Amino acid sequence: MLAKGLTIREAIVTNDLPNLSILTSGMLPPNPSEVLGSAQMKDLISRVREQYDIVLFDSAPVLGITDTAILATETDGAVLVIEAGEVTRKALKIAAAQLKKVGAEICGVVLNNVDVKRDGYYNYYYYYPYEQ
C-alpha cells in the first residue's frame, strides 16, 4: 500500500467475515525497518485508527529483528505470543526487555501449542485457585 500509493480501501483484502477488514503486508521491501519507522507508516496507523475500532498488527518475532520493536512504539500495546516448550524464560525476558526499552507497553502473553495432556497441564485448572 505504501509502496504503490494505494488508499486503505484499495488495499483491504476482502473476506467473508462481517466486520473484519484485512490489510496484508504485501511484498517484503528491501528496508522493512525504515518503512515501519517512516512518516508514511505513522500516517497509515493514524488513519486506520480513525476508521476502525480495533487495529491489530501481526508482526515478526521480537528477538533478532528490529521491525517489531519499531512497530510496537506506534501501538497502544503489545502481546507476546510464545510457543510452549520452544521459548526459554531467558528469551522471553530478553524480548520483554527489548519492547520495554523502546517504550512499548506489554499488555499480555499468549502461550500457544500447549499440550495439555503433557507435563501436568491436564486438569491444572482444578488445582489452581480461581479469583475474581
VENDA-V675840 format. One record per pair of residues at least 4 apart in sequence whose ideal C-beta (glycine too) atoms are under 6 Angstrom apart, sorted by sequence separation. I is the first residue (numbers start at 1). J is the second residue. D is the distance in Angstrom with one decimal. If there is no record, write none. Layout:
BEGIN
i-><I/I>
j-><J/J>
d-><D/D>
END
This chain:
BEGIN
i-><6/48/66/83/87/1/6/36/60/82/87/99/116/117/29/49/62/72/116/48/60/99/60/12/13/59/1/96/12/13/11/59/57/78/78/72/84/77/78/79/45/69/73/79/80/81/82/83/84/73/77/83/84/36/73/79/63/72/33/37/62/69/33/36/32/36/62/33/2>
j-><10/52/70/87/91/6/11/41/65/87/92/104/121/122/35/55/68/78/122/55/67/106/68/21/22/68/11/106/23/24/23/71/71/99/104/99/111/105/106/107/74/98/102/108/109/110/111/112/113/103/107/113/114/67/104/110/95/104/66/70/95/102/67/70/67/71/98/70/40>
d-><4.2/5.5/5.9/5.8/5.2/4.6/4.5/5.5/4.7/4.2/5.7/4.0/4.4/4.8/5.2/5.9/4.9/4.6/5.2/5.1/5.4/5.7/5.4/5.0/4.5/4.3/3.8/5.9/5.8/5.8/5.6/5.4/5.8/5.6/5.0/5.6/5.5/4.4/5.4/5.4/5.2/5.5/5.1/5.1/4.8/4.6/5.9/5.8/5.1/5.9/3.7/4.8/4.4/5.5/5.9/6.0/5.5/3.6/5.2/4.9/4.1/4.8/5.5/4.6/5.2/5.2/5.6/5.8/5.0>
END
